[in-house]
Amino acid sequence: MEMHPAPVLSIQNLKVHFGSVRAVDGIDMDIVKGEVMGLVGESGSGKTTIGRAIIGLTAVTEGSIEFGGRDITRLGGHERRTLRRRMQMIFQDPYSSLSPRMRVSRLLAEPYTIHRIAKSDRRSATELLETVGLSHDLAGKYPHELSGGQARRVGIARALALSPDLVVADEPTAGLDASASASALNLMKSLRDTLGLTYLIITHNLNVLGYVADQISVMYLGKIVEVGPVGAIFDRPAHPYSIGLLSSIPEVGQRGLIGRKFVPRGEMPSPSDPPSGCRFHPRCQLAKPKCSEVEPALEAIEQQHVAACHFWQEARAIAESAREEPSSKLATTSQGDLQPPNREAVP
């Protein structure tokens, strides 16, 4: 019997409601040590809310978040603070997460001050900057004097100051050009290998996950609708929404769909009044009466691959028929853009 490693993070029936708005409405997720889990979906699907709930920045309505075998939703202030040293977040907007009144050196030292780390156990600003490939000369600068790529790397260095076990990265390439995005992702992959990090990467960009993730969770309107290894999600998607996300990519080379479009119809409904049954059915081209009446559960498709769709066999057949032989790799340029088809290091 195959043994699976125990998860470093285990989320069970997580719900985060803001009044009538059901931002996250009952999700399960396991992330094992050293794994890169990608969480993808449209804006408003609840991805960032999950990340903030894990870190403790957003209150949980119901469910549990176990980290290191302890349910962090039930911990007191001191215990939560101690455990939070092992979990850090890279925020979507690096400038808004860095105080404009602090120089980089002080920003990098702030986590040590907050958690009252002895000076003998602190890493210098120079060392942290070198870890993320930045010059020590930046230590004396303010955030507004940094480029977008530099600010992103300072945010990563700040997250790494306390040597966390888990890093939650919210849209780590947002606002960066293709070259800076590739550079940031290469850095994250390198740090994962050298420091043994575990990542939850939150994004709307499947190209990012095709390059860096091991597992992908697809989220729609507060629910997880498909989970699987990156190869399965790109090559053998089983949920119509996953197929729609892949179809919206101009070209995904050897990983995903080319040609035929299966983009979801209309706009995402309000999370304060989600549709009955399958929440995706008003936008789904495969929807039948059952879809509006019965909410589908996550069903095993193959090893480590599940999907919540009554008609996943039909969805997968459409995905198979839509795939064509690639004519070129995705976005390969002399500047070193992302190359998710072969997942090789970007130059």
C-alpha positions in Angstrom: 0.0 0.0 0.0 1.4 3.4 -1.1 2.2 5.7 1.8 1.6 9.5 1.4 3.6 12.0 3.4 1.7 13.8 6.2 0.7 17.3 5.1 2.4 20.3 6.7 -0.8 22.2 6.2 -4.3 20.6 6.3 -7.5 22.7 5.7 -10.8 21.0 6.5 -14.3 22.5 5.6 -12.9 26.1 5.7 -15.6 28.8 5.6 -14.9 32.5 5.6 -18.1 34.6 5.4 -18.4 38.4 5.5 -22.0 38.9 6.4 -24.0 37.4 3.6 -20.9 37.1 1.3 -19.6 33.5 1.3 -16.1 34.3 0.1 -14.9 30.8 1.0 -17.6 28.2 1.5 -16.3 24.9 2.6 -13.0 23.9 1.1 -10.4 21.1 1.9 -6.8 21.3 1.0 -3.6 19.4 2.0 -0.1 20.6 1.2 2.9 18.3 2.0 6.4 19.5 3.0 8.5 20.8 0.1 5.5 21.0 -2.3 4.4 23.9 -4.4 0.6 24.0 -4.4 -1.0 26.4 -6.8 -4.4 28.0 -6.2 -5.9 29.4 -9.4 -9.2 31.1 -10.3 -10.8 34.3 -11.4 -10.8 37.4 -9.3 -13.5 37.1 -6.7 -13.2 33.3 -6.4 -11.9 33.5 -2.8 -8.2 32.7 -3.4 -6.6 35.6 -1.5 -9.1 35.1 1.4 -7.8 31.6 1.9 -4.2 32.8 2.0 -5.1 35.5 4.5 -7.0 33.0 6.7 -4.0 30.7 6.7 -1.7 33.5 7.9 -4.3 34.7 10.4 -5.1 38.0 8.8 -8.7 37.1 8.2 -11.0 35.5 10.8 -12.3 32.0 10.0 -16.1 31.4 10.2 -16.0 27.7 10.4 -13.6 24.8 9.8 -10.0 24.1 10.8 -6.5 25.0 9.5 -3.9 22.5 10.9 -0.3 23.5 10.6 2.3 21.3 12.0 -0.4 19.1 13.5 -2.1 22.0 15.4 -5.3 23.8 14.6 -4.3 27.4 14.4 -7.9 28.6 14.4 -8.2 27.5 18.1 -4.9 28.9 19.4 -4.5 31.9 21.7 -2.6 35.0 20.9 0.8 33.9 22.2 0.6 30.4 20.7 -0.6 31.8 17.4 2.2 34.4 17.3 4.8 31.7 18.0 3.4 29.5 15.2 3.2 32.3 12.8 6.9 32.6 12.7 6.9 29.5 10.7 4.3 30.9 8.2 5.0 34.0 6.1 3.2 35.8 3.2 4.4 37.5 0.1 1.8 40.1 -0.7 0.4 40.9 -4.1 1.5 44.6 -4.0 5.1 44.7 -2.7 4.9 48.5 -2.3 1.8 48.6 -0.1 3.3 45.9 2.1 6.5 47.9 2.7 6.3 51.0 4.8 7.4 54.0 2.8 9.0 55.5 5.9 11.4 52.7 6.5 14.7 52.0 4.7 15.1 48.5 3.3 17.5 47.5 6.2 14.9 48.4 8.8 12.1 46.6 6.8 14.2 43.4 6.8 14.8 43.7 10.5 11.2 44.3 11.4 10.2 40.6 11.6 12.9 40.1 14.2 11.7 43.0 16.3 8.0 41.9 16.1 8.9 38.4 17.2 11.6 39.5 19.7 14.4 37.5 18.1 17.8 37.7 19.9 20.3 39.7 17.9 22.6 36.7 17.8 20.0 34.8 15.9 19.2 37.5 13.3 20.5 37.5 9.7 21.9 40.8 8.5 20.2 42.9 5.8 23.2 42.2 3.6 22.8 38.4 4.0 19.0 38.5 3.3 19.5 40.7 0.2 22.1 38.4 -1.1 19.8 35.4 -0.6 17.3 37.0 -3.1 20.0 38.2 -5.5 20.1 41.8 -4.6 23.0 44.1 -3.9 23.7 45.2 -0.3 23.7 48.8 -1.6 19.9 48.6 -1.6 19.8 48.4 2.2 19.9 52.2 2.5 17.1 52.8 0.0 13.4 53.5 0.6 10.7 51.4 -1.2 9.9 54.1 -3.7 13.5 54.0 -4.9 13.2 50.3 -5.9 12.0 48.9 -9.2 9.0 46.6 -9.2 11.3 43.5 -9.4 13.5 44.8 -6.6 10.5 45.5 -4.3 9.2 42.0 -5.0 12.5 40.5 -4.0 12.7 42.6 -0.8 9.3 41.3 0.1 10.6 37.7 -0.5 13.7 38.4 1.7 11.5 39.8 4.4 9.3 36.7 4.3 12.4 34.5 4.6 13.9 36.4 7.5 12.4 34.1 10.1 13.2 30.9 8.1 9.6 29.8 7.7 8.3 26.3 6.8 5.4 27.6 4.7 5.3 30.7 2.4 2.0 31.9 1.0 2.7 33.9 -2.2 -0.3 36.0 -3.4 0.2 36.8 -7.2 4.0 36.8 -7.0 4.4 38.1 -10.6 1.6 40.7 -10.5 2.8 44.0 -12.1 6.1 42.6 -13.4 7.1 42.3 -17.0 7.8 38.9 -18.5 11.5 39.0 -17.8 11.1 40.1 -14.1 8.3 37.5 -13.7 10.6 34.7 -14.9 13.4 36.0 -12.7 11.1 36.0 -9.6 9.8 32.5 -10.3 13.3 31.1 -10.8 14.3 32.7 -7.5 11.3 31.0 -5.7 12.2 27.7 -7.2 15.8 28.0 -6.2 14.9 29.0 -2.7 12.5 26.1 -2.5 15.3 23.7 -3.3 18.0 25.2 -1.1 15.9 26.1 1.9 13.3 23.3 1.7 10.4 25.7 1.5 6.8 24.8 1.0 4.7 27.2 -1.1 1.0 28.0 -1.6 1.0 30.2 -4.7 -2.2 32.2 -5.4 -2.7 33.4 -8.9 -5.1 33.8 -11.8 -2.3 33.0 -14.2 -2.1 29.3 -15.1 1.2 29.9 -17.0 2.8 30.7 -13.7 1.6 27.4 -12.1 2.5 25.4 -15.2 6.1 26.5 -14.7 6.5 26.3 -10.9 3.7 24.2 -9.3 3.6 20.5 -8.3 -0.2 20.4 -7.6 -2.9 22.8 -8.7 -6.2 23.5 -7.0 -8.8 25.2 -9.2 -11.2 27.5 -7.3 -14.6 28.9 -8.3 -16.9 31.1 -6.3 -15.7 29.9 -2.9 -15.3 26.2 -3.8 -12.5 24.0 -5.0 -13.7 22.4 -8.2 -10.6 20.4 -9.3 -7.3 19.3 -7.8 -4.5 17.4 -9.4 -0.9 17.3 -10.4 0.1 20.0 -12.8 0.5 17.6 -15.7 -3.1 16.3 -15.2 -4.6 19.7 -14.9 -2.9 20.9 -18.1 -3.1 17.8 -20.1 -6.2 16.0 -18.8 -8.5 18.6 -17.2 -11.8 17.1 -16.0 -13.8 20.2 -15.0 -15.4 22.6 -17.5 -14.1 25.6 -15.6 -10.5 24.3 -15.7 -10.9 23.8 -19.4 -12.2 27.3 -19.7 -9.2 28.8 -17.9 -6.9 26.8 -20.2 -8.8 27.8 -23.3 -8.4 31.5 -22.4 -4.6 31.2 -22.6 -3.5 32.3 -26.2 -1.2 29.4 -26.5 0.0 26.9 -24.0 2.3 24.7 -26.1 2.6 21.1 -25.0 0.7 21.8 -21.8 -3.0 22.4 -22.3 -5.5 23.4 -25.0 -4.9 25.2 -28.3 -7.4 26.3 -30.8 -11.0 25.5 -29.7 -12.4 27.9 -27.2 -14.3 26.8 -24.1 -14.3 30.1 -22.2 -17.0 30.4 -19.5 -20.1 32.4 -20.5 -21.0 35.7 -18.8 -19.7 36.9 -15.5 -19.1 35.2 -12.1 -22.2 35.4 -9.9 -22.1 37.2 -6.6 -20.7 35.2 -3.6 -23.6 36.6 -1.6 -26.1 34.8 -3.7 -24.4 31.7 -5.3 -26.4 29.6 -7.7 -28.0 26.4 -6.5 -26.4 23.0 -7.3 -23.1 23.4 -9.1 -22.1 27.0 -8.8 -20.6 27.0 -12.3 -23.7 25.7 -14.1 -25.0 29.1 -15.3 -21.8 29.6 -17.3 -21.2 26.0 -18.3 -21.7 24.8 -21.8 -22.3 21.2 -20.5 -24.9 22.1 -17.9 -28.0 19.9 -17.6 -30.9 20.1 -15.2 -29.1 18.0 -12.6 -26.4 20.6 -12.4 -28.8 23.2 -11.0 -30.3 20.8 -8.6 -27.5 18.8 -7.1 -24.2 20.1 -5.9 -21.4 17.8 -7.2 -18.9 16.4 -4.7 -15.2 16.1 -5.5 -14.8 12.7 -7.3 -11.7 10.7 -7.8 -10.6 10.8 -11.5 -7.2 9.2 -11.2 -4.4 9.1 -8.6 -4.3 12.5 -6.8 -6.7 14.0 -9.2 -10.3 14.9 -8.2 -13.0 17.1 -9.8 -16.5 18.3 -8.8 -18.5 17.8 -11.9 -21.4 15.4 -12.7 -20.3 15.1 -16.3 -16.5 15.1 -16.0 -16.1 12.4 -18.6 -17.7 14.6 -21.2 -15.6 17.5 -20.1 -12.4 15.5 -20.4 -13.4 14.2 -23.8 -13.8 17.8 -25.0 -10.4 18.7 -23.6 -8.8 15.7 -25.4 -10.5 16.7 -28.7 -9.4 20.3 -28.3 -5.7 19.6 -27.9 -3.6 20.0 -30.9 0.1 19.4 -31.6 2.0 22.5 -30.5 3.7 24.6 -33.2 5.9 26.4 -30.7 6.7 26.7 -27.1 4.9 29.3 -25.0 6.5 32.8 -24.9 10.1 31.9 -25.5 12.2 35.0 -26.0 15.8 36.1 -25.7 14.8 37.9 -22.4 13.9 34.5 -20.9 10.1 34.5 -20.6 8.2 31.7 -18.9 8.4 28.2 -20.5 5.8 26.1 -18.7 5.7 23.4 -21.3 9.0 21.8 -20.3 9.4 23.4 -16.8 13.1 23.9 -17.4 14.9 26.8 -15.7 14.4 30.1 -17.5 17.7 31.6 -18.7 
